[in-house]
Amino acid sequence: MPYGYKFPNFLEMVKLMQKIKKILKIVGPGVITGAAGDDPSGIATYTQAGAKFGYNQLWTTIFILPLVTAVQEACARIGAVTGKGLTMVIKKYYSKKVLFLVVFLILIANTINIGANIGAMAAAARLIIPLNFSILALFFTALILILEIFLSYRVYAKVLKWCVLSLLAYPITIFLIKHPWLELLKATFIPHLEFSFGFLFIIVAVLGTTISPYMFFWQASEEVEEEKSHHLFNYGKPKISKKFMHNLRLDNFLGMLFSQIAAWCIIVAAGTVLHNNGILDVKSAADAARALEPLVNTFPNAGLWAKVIFAFGIVGLGLLSVPVLSASASYAVSEVFSWKEGLNLKFKKAHGFYGVITAATIIGLMINYIGIDPIKALIFTAVINGVVSVPLLFLINRIASDQKIMGEYKSGWLSRVFLWLVFFIMLLSSLAMFATIRQG
């Protein structure tokens, strides 16, 4: 203990606990959305980035943080101010062609993502449970649907928050490994670019798994759910205070910051453990699990324990992300047809809403039987998200900046700059990837 150090007295401890309690109360859709961004697709993509290119793509985590924060803040603000999900806002202010295009894109992207995540959960679980892939995939599908349909929103939100803890394995791991810290620092803040299909493919995947379409729709709708659960509607319109908007932005920033710290740790762990030991391609769940072996290298059967921790993380984040994916798709469809919607409603009062959730989850499950490796499918899903995000980002920027829709809470100049910046970056990255496709 340092000389002169004084333990905090009882009053100071009480004040500290009160501050922590206030922060935990603020935690909501932003933190859940941020953690959902580090879903199985995110873990696979970041692991592949570290394995294939070492530390050369570490800079993306710092670079993306203000971009994803701006996008998710805009989506949260749209939901909070209008009291409606993104699809409902588009339905009210844009043509049917735009509306149907948006819903089609989110359905396709989310359903593929659901399938890849369920497959990854089953593949990860097989590392420690000697059961058939199909049995595990069916089990996880049934479990997710039961939790999502029959738990109330408040209870379900608490379940989702606890799933976030599964990401802690990676930050712990990197502090147990010797790293070239100067090289890490340089790679984090100085961008490294290669104009090759392989490098740009992973860049688009990293962008797509971080700035994902389902996160746009989920966060906007969940802000509405939060308002409903706290009775903040007055004659059908949300009551918004400056304190509410401050908490919304803080929740959003904390969620995105946590997400990017986790992404940085995953890339570092994969770069040190896999890339530096000659493993340049993650071909299976077992390969991805090896990035966690230093966490348990002093234990007997370290490889088995690494697989256990990896499986826990993939399954925990799958339980978090698959419901987010299916619910965000269902919000979009329900708003098109003016169905009753919301996780706060019982099944008997929202048949259509829960019907879409069930259909999207089951169709996603069926994708696993077309012969694509689950881990590879996760990375391809991230690339699809990156491409699909481009037109959606254009619309979000237009809506968030519209005085008629947003009133006094329309985007300021800084928000507009970041939103247009992320749109052009996603667009140019996708075009550059397609331009180099012959090199792949």
PyMOL commands that set and color helices and strands:
alter all, ss='L'
color gray80, all
select helices_A, chain A and resi 10-26+29-37+40-53+59-82+86-93+96-125+133-150+153-174+181-189+197-210+213-229+242-273+275-277+285-296+302-336+347-349+351-367+374-400+403-409+413-435+437-439
alter helices_A, ss='H'
color red, helices_A
select strands_A, chain A and resi 233-234+237-238
alter strands_A, ss='S'
color yellow, strands_A
deselect
rebuild
show_as cartoon
